[in-house]
Amino acid sequence: MKRVFISDCEGPISKNDNAFELTSHFIPKGGKIFTVISKYDDVLADVLKRPGYKAGTTLKFILPFLKAYGVTDAKMRDFSARTLVLIQNIKETLRYVRKVAHAFIVSTSYEHYIKALCKTIDFPYEDTYCTKVNIDKYMVAEKEMAVLRELAEEIAEMPIIKIPPKAESIKDFSSKDQEIIRRLDEIFLKEIPQMEIGKIFSEVNPVGGGEKAEAVKNVAERLSVNLTDVMYVGDSITDLEAFRLVRENGGLTVSFNGNQYAVKNAEIAVLSESSLPTVIIADVFSRFGKQQTLQLVKNWNRETLMKSFVNPALLNRLFKLHPKSLPKVKIVTSKNMEFLAEESTKFRKKVRGKAIGELG
């Protein structure tokens, strides 16, 4: 029986943060607006742990602003296709993985972007989970449009919230950041929901946090497999629930150029500009299971790999691409976790750019 390979999209498969890029392109000071909201998202999901709130809700919060600045489904499709940037070797990685395992993509990204990605890498869209949205069905009156643009300008002027180490409540934040959190609460929990466009908040369901875990469960049920036979690859806060589900049930969790949230919740951390380490890990996991995969990673070096049961063609590609030193692949432990998280975060910014790399 084939094992199962499930991967997040943005990070492990592509370099984009499509929602960030859409906001930056279509909204004045959109990059700053998205970053402020994204950090607020991190606060609600990871620090305050608001009941019913899930990481990735940023993709819902920015939709009214995109609508207010004239974004349509056609513009989202066109922009997504034109700006798509893939991780090196990902096409051949997914092509190989699909031969040895059942492969799925579980992403918070909008469906416009995932459809563009699937077309480019020749991956079946029906084997993906993503955020469904039809932005054209929503109307924005002139008065609401003006209010939304004013709110966008207000958010653009806000400082980015700084999350103190070990913060557990709003009292742990600076007084200035507490004011920002409360103001954003007013905007996203009261003011916009009362507008006509506010129904977009109740109708759009971003695939993040618990939704990713549910997608993993759904895949396992579809294929009638145990979670012990699932390998999950992620890179951000939206992957935490999926990581926990897979790990607690004996599957394998891999952070690929992950931020601190991903590294600290994964068993393996990969730092690489190429997806070749991912396909090697997937190859061993698919054929031999978790323990032999962890053993291989524990002794990740050229000599060990050459003596292993990894497909020789994959090794040749890896050694050819990295003739001097291999990409870093490490088992995450309590002793190296903080260092790896910091190192991976820095590498993430190198691969995807500082603005995207700093997002949760």
JOMOFEN-V396980 format. One record per residue. RES is the residue in one small letter. PHI is phi in degrees with one decimal (* if undefined). PSI is psi as a letter, one per 40 degrees, with the letter a starting at -180 (* if undefined). Layout:
# JOMOFEN-V396980
RES;PHI;PSI
RES;PHI;PSI
This chain:
# JOMOFEN-V396980
m;*;h
k;-69.7;i
r;-82.8;a
v;-121.7;h
f;-112.5;h
i;-124.0;h
s;-131.7;i
d;-63.9;i
c;-98.0;c
e;-72.1;h
g;122.0;c
p;-72.0;d
i;-112.9;d
s;-128.9;i
k;-90.6;e
n;-71.2;i
d;-120.9;g
n;-58.8;d
a;-66.2;d
f;-60.5;d
e;-68.5;d
l;-59.9;d
t;-64.7;d
s;-63.7;d
h;-78.0;d
f;-98.0;e
i;-117.5;h
p;-56.7;h
k;57.5;f
g;-62.0;d
g;-61.6;d
k;-67.5;d
i;-58.5;d
f;-63.1;d
t;-64.7;d
v;-61.5;d
i;-67.9;d
s;-62.9;d
k;-67.8;d
y;-59.8;d
d;-57.2;d
d;-59.4;d
v;-62.2;d
l;-66.1;d
a;-79.0;d
d;-102.5;d
v;-101.7;c
l;-76.8;d
k;48.4;f
r;-62.8;h
p;-56.5;h
g;81.7;e
y;-90.3;i
k;-133.4;i
a;-60.5;i
g;102.7;e
t;-66.7;e
t;-49.1;d
l;-66.4;d
k;-87.1;d
f;-61.7;d
i;-86.1;e
l;-59.2;d
p;-58.9;d
f;-71.2;d
l;-59.5;d
k;-63.9;d
a;-65.8;d
y;-104.9;f
g;80.9;e
v;-76.1;h
t;-121.1;i
d;-60.6;d
a;-63.1;d
k;-66.2;d
m;-65.2;d
r;-64.9;d
d;-64.7;d
f;-62.5;d
s;-61.4;d
a;-68.5;d
r;-74.2;d
t;-104.5;e
l;-60.2;h
v;-129.7;h
l;-94.2;i
i;-68.1;i
q;-55.9;h
n;72.3;e
i;-67.8;d
k;-60.6;d
e;-70.6;d
t;-60.4;d
l;-68.9;d
r;-62.5;d
y;-69.6;d
v;-58.4;d
r;-66.8;e
k;-81.0;d
v;-104.2;e
a;-150.9;i
h;-78.8;h
a;-114.4;h
f;-139.2;i
i;-115.1;h
v;-121.3;h
s;-136.9;i
t;-76.6;e
s;-55.6;i
y;-64.6;i
e;-61.8;d
h;-58.4;d
y;-71.1;d
i;-64.4;d
k;-65.0;d
a;-64.6;d
l;-63.2;d
c;-59.1;d
k;-64.2;d
t;-71.8;d
i;-99.3;e
d;57.8;f
f;-115.3;h
p;-67.4;h
y;-61.3;d
e;-67.0;e
d;-102.2;f
t;-125.9;i
y;-126.8;h
c;-155.7;i
t;-82.3;h
k;-84.0;h
v;-155.5;h
n;-118.5;g
i;-68.3;d
d;-67.4;d
k;-74.8;e
y;-97.5;h
m;-109.6;i
v;-128.3;h
a;-69.7;i
e;-56.2;d
k;-64.4;d
e;-65.7;d
m;-59.7;d
a;-64.6;d
v;-63.7;d
l;-62.6;d
r;-68.1;d
e;-66.0;d
l;-64.2;d
a;-61.6;d
e;-63.7;d
e;-63.0;d
i;-64.9;d
a;-62.2;d
e;-90.5;e
m;-75.7;i
p;-67.1;i
i;-75.6;h
i;-60.6;h
k;-103.2;h
i;-89.0;h
p;-66.1;i
p;-56.6;h
k;64.3;f
a;-64.1;h
e;-128.5;e
s;-147.7;i
i;-63.9;d
k;-66.5;e
d;-79.7;e
f;-90.5;i
s;-63.0;i
s;-60.4;d
k;-65.0;d
d;-69.9;d
q;-61.6;d
e;-64.3;d
i;-64.9;d
i;-60.0;d
r;-65.6;d
r;-67.9;d
l;-67.0;d
d;-58.6;d
e;-62.1;d
i;-66.3;d
f;-92.2;e
l;-106.1;e
k;-125.7;d
e;-68.3;d
i;-66.8;d
p;-58.3;d
q;-81.8;e
m;-83.6;i
e;-61.0;d
i;-67.4;e
g;-60.6;d
k;-65.6;e
i;-62.6;d
f;-67.5;d
s;-87.9;e
e;-101.0;d
v;-100.5;h
n;-121.8;g
p;-59.5;h
v;-86.1;g
g;-144.2;i
g;57.2;b
g;-61.4;d
e;-65.7;d
k;-68.1;d
a;-63.1;d
e;-63.7;d
a;-64.2;d
v;-61.9;d
k;-59.6;d
n;-62.8;d
v;-60.4;d
a;-61.0;d
e;-68.4;d
r;-58.3;d
l;-97.0;e
s;56.7;f
v;-120.8;i
n;-83.8;i
l;-67.6;e
t;-63.9;d
d;-99.0;e
v;-109.3;h
m;-111.3;h
y;-117.8;h
v;-115.2;h
g;-143.6;a
d;-149.8;e
s;-148.6;a
i;-63.0;d
t;-69.9;e
d;-96.0;e
l;-60.7;d
e;-65.5;d
a;-66.9;d
f;-56.4;d
r;-63.0;d
l;-59.9;d
v;-65.8;d
r;-65.3;d
e;-66.0;d
n;-106.5;e
g;88.4;e
g;-80.4;a
l;-111.3;h
t;-119.0;h
v;-129.5;h
s;-93.5;h
f;-110.6;h
n;48.4;f
g;-79.3;i
n;-84.5;a
q;-60.3;d
y;-62.7;d
a;-70.2;d
v;-58.9;d
k;-71.7;e
n;-118.6;e
a;-107.9;i
e;-94.0;d
i;-127.2;h
a;-113.9;h
v;-112.7;h
l;-120.4;h
s;-158.0;i
e;-83.5;e
s;-114.9;i
s;-85.7;e
l;-59.8;d
p;-59.5;d
t;-62.3;d
v;-69.5;d
i;-67.7;d
i;-62.5;d
a;-64.8;d
d;-62.6;d
v;-68.3;d
f;-61.4;d
s;-65.5;d
r;-93.8;d
f;-125.3;e
g;95.6;a
k;-67.5;d
q;-63.5;d
q;-69.7;d
t;-66.0;d
l;-62.7;d
q;-64.4;d
l;-63.4;d
v;-67.2;d
k;-58.9;d
n;-116.8;f
w;-71.3;g
n;-156.2;i
r;-59.5;d
e;-65.3;d
t;-64.8;d
l;-62.6;d
m;-65.6;d
k;-91.6;e
s;-83.8;a
f;-96.3;e
v;-66.1;i
n;-50.4;h
p;-56.2;d
a;-64.3;d
l;-67.0;d
l;-64.6;d
n;-60.6;d
r;-63.9;d
l;-63.9;d
f;-67.6;d
k;-69.2;d
l;-74.9;d
h;-127.5;g
p;-68.7;d
k;-102.6;d
s;-135.8;h
l;-78.2;i
p;-58.4;i
k;-75.4;h
v;-135.3;h
k;-134.2;i
i;-74.3;h
v;-85.9;h
t;-125.5;i
s;-63.2;d
k;-79.1;d
n;-102.9;e
m;-56.7;d
e;-63.9;d
f;-64.9;d
l;-63.3;d
a;-62.1;d
e;-66.9;d
e;-65.7;d
s;-66.6;d
t;-62.1;d
k;-64.7;d
f;-66.8;d
r;-56.9;d
k;-65.4;d
k;-64.5;d
v;-76.6;d
r;-109.0;e
g;96.1;i
k;-61.9;d
a;-61.8;d
i;-73.0;d
g;-61.1;d
e;-87.9;e
l;-73.6;i
g;-68.3;*
